[in-house]
Amino acid sequence: MSKQLYPLAVLVLCAGALAAQPSIARVKPFFPRPKAEDAVVVPKPAPTGPASKLPLELQAVRKDLLAGKRISYRQLQALADAGDGIGAFRLAERITKDGDPKFTTDALHYFTIAAFEGRGYAVRHILDLLEKPDAQFRPAHLKSAEAVLRAQAKKGNDKAVDALVRFYSQGHPFGEKRDELEALLSSGAGEKNGQTAFKLAVLLLSNNKRTPEQTAQAGRYLTIAKNSGSIGIKAAAGNILATLKNPPSEEHAEVQP
């Protein structure tokens, strides 16, 4: 080979060797792609709100329920038992609609869960059940219902306040609870509380065989009525209180002919 052709042959061989190399080896990217095992996985945001505490399968059930899809009784009960307010309310509605008195106490239980979970509209349904004359409730369900009514009353739910005053004054279904009743009446400034307190005071004082403790309790009811009743109730309560503090002597108590 001549000296002139030798450099040209070397150049051709080098070019062929480069052509045989893969393109990825010839051109190195400026920003190399990460390997699959090195890829960063961005986590999905965790669910918030009432559904966040539920297992994934119950979150799906709740989503279907809110979307108006048909779910089975077992799915609804699982959702309610997990403490979901909307699930508990819907289950209680379904039980009530079935109308079987054996399960009235279960309906109360699930309406109570709904109210505890912020569904204040469940209070009306709780009261409807508690006011049924022949309904039978488990003691634990009654205790929970009373607790949720007290919690709702503290939040300013008028229906809960009125119901507790009525239930405590009649001694049913939660039993006679004088201290709780007095605290409940004195906690509100509405005229209705004052009127109720006045009626209870008159009821106690109308009993000629009342005990000194009952007389003292009537005095406390009158004080509540004087502070929160209507103008007429305040005046009447004040007059009776004055009589209790300064009872007329026997000499002046008799009406002379």
C-alpha positions as CSV (number, residue, x, y, z in Angstrom):
1,M,0.0,0.0,0.0
2,S,1.3,3.4,-0.8
3,K,2.1,5.9,1.8
4,Q,-0.7,8.2,0.5
5,L,-3.4,5.6,1.0
6,Y,-2.4,4.4,4.4
7,P,-3.8,7.3,6.5
8,L,-7.1,7.0,4.5
9,A,-7.4,3.3,5.4
10,V,-6.9,4.0,9.1
11,L,-9.6,6.7,9.1
12,V,-12.1,4.3,7.4
13,L,-11.4,1.6,10.0
14,C,-11.9,4.0,12.9
15,A,-15.2,5.2,11.4
16,G,-16.4,1.6,11.0
17,A,-15.6,0.8,14.6
18,L,-17.5,3.8,15.8
19,A,-20.5,2.9,13.6
20,A,-20.6,-0.5,15.2
21,Q,-21.0,1.0,18.7
22,P,-24.6,1.5,20.0
23,S,-25.9,5.0,19.9
24,I,-26.2,5.1,23.7
25,A,-22.5,4.6,24.0
26,R,-21.7,7.3,21.4
27,V,-24.0,9.9,22.9
28,K,-24.1,10.3,26.6
29,P,-27.3,12.3,27.7
30,F,-26.7,15.5,29.6
31,F,-29.4,14.5,32.2
32,P,-29.3,10.7,32.5
33,R,-32.6,9.0,33.2
34,P,-32.7,7.3,36.6
35,K,-33.0,3.6,36.8
36,A,-36.3,2.0,37.7
37,E,-35.2,1.1,41.2
38,D,-33.9,4.6,41.8
39,A,-37.2,6.3,40.7
40,V,-38.8,8.5,43.3
41,V,-42.4,7.5,44.1
42,V,-44.6,10.4,45.2
43,P,-47.0,9.1,47.8
44,K,-50.7,9.8,47.4
45,P,-52.2,12.2,49.9
46,A,-53.9,10.4,52.8
47,P,-57.6,10.8,53.0
48,T,-59.0,13.4,55.4
49,G,-62.3,13.9,57.1
50,P,-64.7,11.2,58.4
51,A,-63.4,8.6,56.0
52,S,-59.7,8.9,57.1
53,K,-60.2,6.5,60.0
54,L,-61.9,3.8,58.0
55,P,-60.1,0.8,56.3
56,L,-59.8,1.1,52.6
57,E,-62.6,-1.3,51.8
58,L,-65.0,0.7,54.0
59,Q,-63.9,3.9,52.5
60,A,-65.0,2.4,49.2
61,V,-68.4,1.4,50.7
62,R,-68.8,4.9,52.1
63,K,-68.1,6.4,48.7
64,D,-70.7,4.2,47.1
65,L,-73.2,5.1,49.8
66,L,-72.7,8.8,49.2
67,A,-73.0,8.3,45.5
68,G,-76.4,6.7,46.0
69,K,-75.3,3.2,45.0
70,R,-76.9,0.2,46.5
71,I,-74.9,-1.5,49.3
72,S,-75.8,-4.6,51.2
73,Y,-77.1,-4.6,54.8
74,R,-73.8,-6.3,56.0
75,Q,-71.7,-3.6,54.3
76,L,-73.8,-0.8,55.9
77,Q,-73.6,-2.4,59.3
78,A,-69.8,-2.8,59.0
79,L,-69.6,0.9,58.1
80,A,-71.8,1.9,61.1
81,D,-69.9,-0.4,63.5
82,A,-66.7,1.3,62.4
83,G,-68.1,4.6,63.8
84,D,-69.0,6.3,60.6
85,G,-71.8,8.8,61.2
86,I,-73.5,8.7,57.9
87,G,-73.4,4.9,57.8
88,A,-74.8,4.7,61.3
89,F,-77.6,7.1,60.4
90,R,-78.6,5.2,57.3
91,L,-78.6,1.9,59.1
92,A,-80.8,3.2,61.9
93,E,-83.2,4.6,59.3
94,R,-83.3,1.2,57.6
95,I,-84.0,-0.6,60.9
96,T,-86.7,1.9,61.8
97,K,-88.3,1.5,58.4
98,D,-88.5,-2.3,58.9
99,G,-90.6,-1.6,62.0
100,D,-89.6,-4.7,64.0
101,P,-89.9,-3.6,67.7
102,K,-87.2,-6.1,68.7
103,F,-84.6,-3.9,67.0
104,T,-85.8,-0.5,68.2
105,T,-83.0,-0.5,70.7
106,D,-80.5,-1.1,67.9
107,A,-82.0,1.8,65.9
108,L,-81.4,4.0,69.0
109,H,-77.9,2.7,69.2
110,Y,-77.0,3.7,65.7
111,F,-78.8,7.0,65.8
112,T,-76.7,7.8,68.9
113,I,-73.5,6.9,67.0
114,A,-74.6,9.3,64.2
115,A,-75.2,12.1,66.7
116,F,-71.9,11.5,68.5
117,E,-70.2,11.8,65.1
118,G,-71.6,15.3,64.5
119,R,-75.0,14.4,62.8
120,G,-77.1,16.7,65.0
121,Y,-80.2,15.9,62.9
122,A,-80.2,12.4,64.5
123,V,-81.4,14.0,67.7
124,R,-85.0,14.2,66.5
125,H,-85.0,10.5,65.6
126,I,-83.5,9.7,69.0
127,L,-86.4,11.5,70.7
128,D,-89.0,9.8,68.5
129,L,-87.7,6.4,69.7
130,L,-87.4,7.4,73.4
131,E,-90.9,8.7,73.5
132,K,-92.4,5.5,72.3
133,P,-94.5,4.3,75.2
134,D,-93.8,0.6,74.9
135,A,-90.3,0.6,73.5
136,Q,-87.7,-1.5,75.3
137,F,-84.1,-0.4,75.3
138,R,-80.9,-1.9,76.6
139,P,-79.4,0.0,79.6
140,A,-76.2,0.6,77.7
141,H,-78.1,2.1,74.7
142,L,-80.1,4.4,77.1
143,K,-77.0,5.5,78.8
144,S,-75.3,6.4,75.5
145,A,-78.5,8.2,74.3
146,E,-78.5,10.3,77.5
147,A,-74.9,11.2,77.0
148,V,-75.3,12.3,73.5
149,L,-78.4,14.4,74.4
150,R,-76.3,16.1,77.1
151,A,-73.5,16.7,74.6
152,Q,-75.9,18.2,72.1
153,A,-77.5,20.3,74.8
154,K,-74.1,21.8,75.6
155,K,-73.8,22.7,71.9
156,G,-77.0,24.7,72.1
157,N,-79.4,22.1,70.5
158,D,-82.8,23.3,71.7
159,K,-84.5,20.0,71.0
160,A,-81.9,18.2,73.2
161,V,-82.4,20.7,76.1
162,D,-86.2,20.6,76.0
163,A,-86.1,16.8,75.9
164,L,-83.7,16.4,78.8
165,V,-85.8,18.9,81.0
166,R,-88.9,16.9,80.2
167,F,-87.3,13.5,80.7
168,Y,-85.6,14.5,84.0
169,S,-88.7,16.1,85.4
170,Q,-90.9,13.1,84.6
171,G,-88.2,10.6,85.7
172,H,-88.4,8.6,82.4
173,P,-86.6,7.1,80.6
174,F,-83.4,8.1,82.4
175,G,-84.7,8.1,85.9
176,E,-85.3,11.0,88.4
177,K,-82.2,13.2,88.4
178,R,-82.9,16.3,90.4
179,D,-79.3,17.7,90.4
180,E,-78.9,17.3,86.6
181,L,-82.3,18.9,86.1
182,E,-81.4,21.9,88.2
183,A,-78.1,22.3,86.5
184,L,-79.8,22.1,83.1
185,L,-82.4,24.6,83.9
186,S,-80.0,27.1,85.4
187,S,-77.6,26.8,82.5
188,G,-80.1,28.4,80.1
189,A,-81.5,31.9,80.1
190,G,-84.6,31.2,78.0
191,E,-88.1,31.9,79.2
192,K,-89.0,28.3,78.6
193,N,-86.5,27.2,81.3
194,G,-87.9,29.7,83.7
195,Q,-91.5,28.6,83.0
196,T,-90.5,24.9,83.5
197,A,-88.7,25.7,86.8
198,F,-91.7,27.6,88.1
199,K,-94.0,24.7,87.3
200,L,-91.7,22.3,89.1
201,A,-91.6,24.6,92.1
202,V,-95.4,24.9,92.3
203,L,-95.7,21.1,92.0
204,L,-93.4,20.5,94.9
205,L,-95.0,23.2,97.1
206,S,-98.5,21.9,96.4
207,N,-97.6,18.7,98.4
208,N,-98.6,19.3,102.0
209,K,-96.4,16.4,103.1
210,R,-93.3,17.7,101.4
211,T,-90.0,17.4,103.2
212,P,-87.7,20.3,104.1
213,E,-85.4,19.1,101.3
214,Q,-88.2,19.4,98.8
215,T,-89.1,22.9,100.0
216,A,-85.5,23.9,99.6
217,Q,-85.5,22.4,96.1
218,A,-88.6,24.4,95.2
219,G,-86.8,27.5,96.4
220,R,-84.0,26.8,94.0
221,Y,-86.5,26.3,91.1
222,L,-88.1,29.6,92.0
223,T,-84.8,31.3,91.9
224,I,-84.2,30.0,88.4
225,A,-87.7,31.1,87.4
226,K,-87.1,34.6,88.8
227,N,-83.8,34.9,86.9
228,S,-84.8,33.6,83.5
229,G,-88.6,33.5,83.2
230,S,-91.0,35.9,81.6
231,I,-92.1,39.1,83.3
232,G,-95.1,37.4,84.9
233,I,-93.2,34.3,85.9
234,K,-90.4,36.5,87.5
235,A,-93.0,38.4,89.5
236,A,-94.9,35.3,90.7
237,A,-91.6,33.5,91.6
238,G,-90.4,36.5,93.5
239,N,-93.6,36.7,95.6
240,I,-93.5,33.0,96.4
241,L,-89.9,33.2,97.4
242,A,-90.7,36.1,99.7
243,T,-93.4,33.9,101.3
244,L,-91.0,31.0,101.8
245,K,-88.4,33.2,103.4
246,N,-90.9,35.0,105.6
247,P,-93.8,32.6,106.2
248,P,-96.9,34.1,107.8
249,S,-97.4,33.4,111.5
250,E,-100.3,31.2,112.5
251,E,-102.1,34.2,114.0
252,H,-102.2,36.0,110.7
253,A,-102.5,32.9,108.5
254,E,-106.1,32.3,109.5
255,V,-108.7,34.3,107.5
256,Q,-111.1,36.0,110.0
257,P,-114.8,35.8,109.0
